[in-house]
Amino acid sequence: MGARVQADDFLAGWVGGAASVIIGHPLDTVKTRLQAGHGYTNTLQCVLTIFKNEHVAGFFKGLSFPLASIAVYNSVALGVYGNAQRFICQYRYGDNGHRGPALSDVAAASAVVGLVTVGFGAPVDLVKIRLQMQTLSARPAKLNLVGAGAIHSLALNEQPLYRGPVHCISRILRNEGIVGLYRGVGAMYLRDVPGYCLYFVPYMLLCDWMTPVGSTAPNLFCVWLAGGVAGSISWGTATPMDVVKSRLQADGVSETRYKGIVHCIQQSYQKEGLNVFFKGAFVNAIRGFPMSAAMFLGYELALKALRGQ
């Protein structure tokens, strides 16, 4: 019998995705500001600046959109991964009793995830980054009114460029067209295809290594730990292309500085040196642990509940 698409992978993936977004969004905001913003010298200074100028709410800027959309994105990622792995194993081994995927099967399924999810994830990521980059610094504009022989100045608070996700999307479509929503998509492919391989492969290896002999599945602690370590590895190694992607996606708000991936790499290197491609690497690696640990744990728990295990 051929492998069939199973919806429970997608449903469990949504649960895991929602958990990872809530846990990781504050550090994701710090990472984005470090990579695409200006005036931040290091992680601690960035955290203190956001807290000083925008308070705790600044770390959760743009949360509503990723909570609604990135949860779906992760649902697609985990759903595609689970089903792609089954299809690959069915194609390679048939019904000959093969008990689990080989390392090459996991790598192939991971690459499929990267290819499929970017088409949906690029606009989601772009809107998230545009909203996160709104610092809302209070530099009020002044309106001079002349009357009765005197000049009166009224301070007008600056309005944010984007009032929310829907307004952000409509503004991008109006000013840049549908292509604007896919700004940085090439860099995202270069980040996510190898990135997912370095996500699922270490997860599988660690789960296999930590699962006691005689057990058919890893316990929840193994899932949590393996997911966290895999997330740190994947996000840490993806940082250079993540920097390029973030800069391309944040570009075009007030001015357009980059013509494409190569131009962004050249300009960033010339102005800031090699270290620019490792901005946010520490934050990426740190946030990768709790986000991925929460995602895999939520995914596995939801999958068990859906399958009545």
C-alpha positions as CSV (number, residue, x, y, z in Angstrom):
1,M,0.0,0.0,0.0
2,G,1.4,3.4,-0.9
3,A,2.1,6.1,1.7
4,R,-0.8,8.6,2.3
5,V,-0.7,12.2,3.5
6,Q,-1.5,12.3,7.2
7,A,-3.1,15.5,8.5
8,D,-2.1,14.9,12.1
9,D,1.5,15.9,11.3
10,F,0.2,19.3,10.2
11,L,-2.1,19.7,13.3
12,A,0.6,18.7,15.7
13,G,3.0,21.0,13.8
14,W,0.7,24.0,14.5
15,V,0.7,23.3,18.2
16,G,4.5,23.1,18.2
17,G,4.8,26.2,16.1
18,A,2.6,28.3,18.4
19,A,4.7,27.2,21.4
20,S,8.0,28.1,19.7
21,V,6.7,31.6,18.6
22,I,5.6,32.6,22.1
23,I,8.9,31.4,23.6
24,G,11.2,32.8,21.0
25,H,9.7,36.1,19.8
26,P,11.5,38.5,22.3
27,L,15.0,37.1,21.3
28,D,13.9,37.1,17.7
29,T,13.2,40.9,17.9
30,V,16.7,41.4,19.4
31,K,18.2,39.3,16.6
32,T,16.5,41.3,13.9
33,R,17.5,44.7,15.4
34,L,21.1,43.6,15.6
35,Q,21.2,42.3,12.0
36,A,19.2,45.0,10.2
37,G,19.2,48.0,12.6
38,H,21.7,50.7,13.4
39,G,23.4,51.8,16.6
40,Y,23.5,48.5,18.4
41,T,27.0,47.5,19.5
42,N,26.2,44.1,21.1
43,T,23.4,41.9,22.3
44,L,23.2,43.4,25.9
45,Q,23.3,47.0,24.6
46,C,20.5,46.1,22.2
47,V,18.3,44.6,24.9
48,L,18.9,47.5,27.2
49,T,18.1,50.1,24.4
50,I,14.9,48.3,23.5
51,F,13.8,48.1,27.1
52,K,14.7,51.8,27.8
53,N,13.0,53.2,24.8
54,E,10.1,50.8,24.3
55,H,9.8,48.9,27.6
56,V,8.8,45.2,27.7
57,A,6.2,45.7,24.9
58,G,9.1,46.4,22.5
59,F,10.3,42.8,22.7
60,F,6.9,41.6,21.6
61,K,6.5,44.0,18.7
62,G,4.9,42.2,15.7
63,L,3.9,39.1,17.8
64,S,0.3,38.8,16.7
65,F,1.2,38.2,13.0
66,P,3.8,35.5,13.6
67,L,1.6,33.9,16.2
68,A,-1.2,33.5,13.6
69,S,1.1,32.8,10.6
70,I,4.4,31.3,11.7
71,A,2.5,28.7,13.7
72,V,0.9,27.8,10.4
73,Y,4.3,28.0,8.7
74,N,5.8,25.5,11.3
75,S,2.7,23.4,10.8
76,V,3.5,23.2,7.1
77,A,7.2,22.5,7.8
78,L,6.6,19.6,10.2
79,G,3.7,18.3,8.2
80,V,5.7,18.3,5.0
81,Y,8.7,16.7,6.8
82,G,6.7,13.8,8.3
83,N,4.9,13.1,5.1
84,A,7.9,13.5,2.8
85,Q,9.9,11.1,5.0
86,R,7.2,8.5,4.7
87,F,6.9,8.9,1.0
88,I,10.7,8.6,0.6
89,C,10.9,5.5,2.7
90,Q,7.9,4.0,0.9
91,Y,9.6,4.7,-2.5
92,R,13.0,3.3,-1.4
93,Y,12.0,0.4,0.8
94,G,8.4,-0.5,0.0
95,D,6.8,-2.8,2.5
96,N,9.9,-4.9,3.2
97,G,9.9,-4.2,6.9
98,H,12.4,-1.3,6.9
99,R,12.0,0.0,10.5
100,G,13.0,3.6,10.1
101,P,14.5,6.3,7.9
102,A,18.2,6.3,7.0
103,L,20.2,9.5,7.5
104,S,20.0,10.2,3.7
105,D,16.1,9.9,3.9
106,V,16.0,12.5,6.7
107,A,18.3,14.8,4.8
108,A,16.2,14.5,1.6
109,A,13.0,15.1,3.5
110,S,14.6,18.2,5.2
111,A,15.6,19.7,1.9
112,V,12.0,19.2,0.6
113,V,10.8,21.2,3.7
114,G,13.1,24.1,2.8
115,L,12.0,24.2,-0.8
116,V,8.2,24.0,0.0
117,T,8.0,26.4,3.0
118,V,9.9,29.4,1.7
119,G,7.1,30.2,-0.8
120,F,4.7,30.7,2.1
121,G,7.3,31.8,4.7
122,A,9.0,34.6,2.8
123,P,6.1,37.1,3.0
124,V,5.4,36.2,6.6
125,D,9.0,36.8,7.6
126,L,9.2,40.0,5.7
127,V,6.1,41.5,7.4
128,K,7.4,40.3,10.8
129,I,10.7,42.0,10.3
130,R,9.2,45.2,9.0
131,L,7.0,45.4,12.1
132,Q,10.0,44.6,14.4
133,M,12.1,47.3,12.8
134,Q,9.7,50.0,13.8
135,T,11.5,51.6,16.8
136,L,8.9,54.4,17.2
137,S,11.6,56.7,18.6
138,A,9.8,59.7,20.0
139,R,11.1,62.5,17.8
140,P,8.0,64.7,17.5
141,A,7.5,66.9,14.5
142,K,6.6,70.6,15.0
143,L,3.8,72.5,13.3
144,N,4.2,76.2,13.5
145,L,0.9,78.2,13.6
146,V,0.9,81.9,13.0
147,G,-1.8,83.9,14.7
148,A,-2.4,87.1,16.7
149,G,1.2,88.2,16.1
150,A,2.6,85.1,17.7
151,I,4.0,81.9,16.5
152,H,2.8,78.8,18.3
153,S,4.5,75.4,18.0
154,L,2.5,72.2,18.4
155,A,4.4,68.9,18.8
156,L,3.0,66.2,16.6
157,N,4.0,62.7,17.5
158,E,5.4,60.6,14.7
159,Q,3.1,58.0,13.4
160,P,4.4,54.5,12.8
161,L,4.9,53.6,9.1
162,Y,2.9,50.4,9.6
163,R,-0.2,50.3,11.8
164,G,-0.3,46.5,11.8
165,P,0.2,43.4,9.7
166,V,-2.7,44.1,7.3
167,H,-1.6,47.7,6.8
168,C,2.0,46.6,6.3
169,I,1.0,44.1,3.6
170,S,-1.3,46.6,1.8
171,R,1.5,49.3,1.9
172,I,4.1,46.9,0.5
173,L,1.7,45.8,-2.3
174,R,0.9,49.4,-3.1
175,N,4.5,50.6,-3.2
176,E,6.4,47.5,-4.3
177,G,3.9,45.2,-5.8
178,I,3.7,41.4,-5.2
179,V,7.4,41.2,-5.7
180,G,7.9,43.3,-2.6
181,L,6.5,40.6,-0.4
182,Y,9.2,38.3,-1.7
183,R,12.1,40.6,-1.1
184,G,15.0,38.4,0.1
185,V,13.4,35.1,-1.0
186,G,16.7,33.9,-2.7
187,A,18.6,34.4,0.5
188,M,15.9,32.6,2.4
189,Y,16.2,29.6,0.2
190,L,20.0,29.6,0.7
191,R,19.4,29.7,4.5
192,D,16.5,27.3,4.8
193,V,17.3,24.3,2.5
194,P,20.6,23.5,4.3
195,G,19.2,24.9,7.5
196,Y,16.4,22.4,7.8
197,C,19.0,19.6,7.1
198,L,21.0,20.8,10.0
199,Y,17.8,20.9,12.0
200,F,16.2,17.5,11.5
201,V,19.4,15.4,11.0
202,P,20.9,16.4,14.4
203,Y,17.5,15.9,16.0
204,M,17.2,12.4,14.7
205,L,20.8,11.5,15.6
206,L,20.5,12.8,19.1
207,C,17.1,11.1,19.7
208,D,18.5,7.8,18.5
209,W,21.6,8.2,20.7
210,M,19.7,9.1,23.9
211,T,16.8,6.6,23.5
212,P,17.5,3.6,25.8
213,V,18.0,0.2,24.3
214,G,14.7,-1.6,23.9
215,S,12.6,1.6,23.7
216,T,10.7,2.2,20.5
217,A,10.5,6.0,21.0
218,P,12.5,8.7,22.9
219,N,11.0,10.0,26.1
220,L,9.9,13.6,26.4
221,F,13.1,14.8,28.0
222,C,15.1,13.4,25.1
223,V,12.7,15.1,22.6
224,W,13.1,18.4,24.5
225,L,16.9,18.2,24.7
226,A,17.5,17.0,21.2
227,G,15.1,19.6,19.8
228,G,16.9,22.4,21.7
229,V,20.4,21.3,20.6
230,A,19.3,20.8,17.0
231,G,17.7,24.3,17.0
232,S,20.9,25.9,18.3
233,I,23.0,24.1,15.7
234,S,20.7,25.0,12.8
235,W,20.2,28.7,13.7
236,G,23.8,29.2,14.7
237,T,25.2,28.0,11.4
238,A,22.4,29.8,9.4
239,T,23.4,33.2,10.8
240,P,25.5,34.6,7.8
241,M,22.7,34.1,5.3
242,D,20.1,35.1,7.9
243,V,21.9,38.4,8.2
244,V,21.7,38.9,4.4
245,K,18.0,37.9,4.4
246,S,17.1,40.2,7.2
247,R,18.9,43.2,5.6
248,L,17.2,42.6,2.2
249,Q,13.8,42.3,3.9
250,A,14.2,45.4,6.0
251,D,15.5,47.3,3.0
252,G,13.1,49.6,1.1
253,V,11.3,51.1,4.1
254,S,12.9,54.5,3.9
255,E,15.4,53.8,1.1
256,T,16.6,50.9,-1.1
257,R,20.3,50.2,-0.5
258,Y,20.7,46.7,-1.9
259,K,20.2,45.4,-5.5
260,G,20.3,41.7,-4.5
261,I,22.1,39.0,-2.5
262,V,25.6,39.6,-4.0
263,H,25.3,43.4,-3.7
264,C,24.1,43.1,-0.1
265,I,27.1,40.8,0.8
266,Q,29.5,43.2,-0.9
267,Q,28.2,46.3,0.6
268,S,27.9,44.8,4.1
269,Y,31.4,43.5,4.0
270,Q,33.0,46.7,2.7
271,K,31.3,48.8,5.3
272,E,31.4,46.6,8.4
273,G,33.9,43.8,7.7
274,L,33.5,40.0,8.0
275,N,32.0,40.3,11.5
276,V,28.8,41.7,10.1
277,F,27.8,38.2,8.9
278,F,27.9,36.9,12.4
279,K,25.7,39.6,14.0
280,G,23.1,38.0,16.1
281,A,24.9,34.6,16.0
282,F,24.9,34.3,19.8
283,V,21.2,35.4,20.0
284,N,20.4,32.9,17.2
285,A,22.1,30.0,18.9
286,I,20.6,30.9,22.3
287,R,17.0,31.5,21.1
288,G,17.2,28.4,18.9
289,F,17.3,26.2,22.0
290,P,14.1,27.2,23.8
291,M,12.2,27.8,20.5
292,S,13.1,24.4,19.0
293,A,12.7,22.5,22.3
294,A,9.2,24.0,22.7
295,M,8.3,23.2,19.1
296,F,9.4,19.6,19.1
297,L,8.0,18.9,22.5
298,G,4.6,20.5,21.5
299,Y,4.7,18.6,18.3
300,E,5.4,15.2,19.8
301,L,2.8,15.7,22.7
302,A,0.1,16.8,20.2
303,L,1.0,13.9,17.9
304,K,0.6,11.4,20.8
305,A,-2.7,12.9,21.7
306,L,-4.0,12.9,18.1
307,R,-3.0,9.3,17.6
308,G,-4.3,8.2,21.0
309,Q,-0.9,7.0,22.2
